[in-house]
């Protein structure tokens, strides 16, 4: 069984910073791409940032967070991070970690999701 456990959410004032972490655990052969998504009530979940598992890690960001958020990963720890700077009230959402993982009991890779962590930015 593969699990993703997130940490680092909370309440911060506009202009502040937070760092989210997400660790994948379980019987894992390989962790492929990892990413962060966010969702607010009544809206669809949207991609915030994602990173490949290649050397150096190819990254993609939503236009709304470019220049403010940085995604990174530690492959040895199967962990992905999201450094969020210059936070705005519109960044308020539940942030979800996602990872494409090949578990030890399957020839296929699957997408797994964390439980979500609340980020609230006050004005």
Secondary structure by P-SEA (a helix, b strand, c coil): cbbbbbcbbbbbccccbbbbbbbbbcccccccccbbbbbcccccccccccccccccbbbbbcccccccbbbbbcccccbbbbbbcccccccccbbbbbbbcccccccbbbbbbccbbbbbbcc
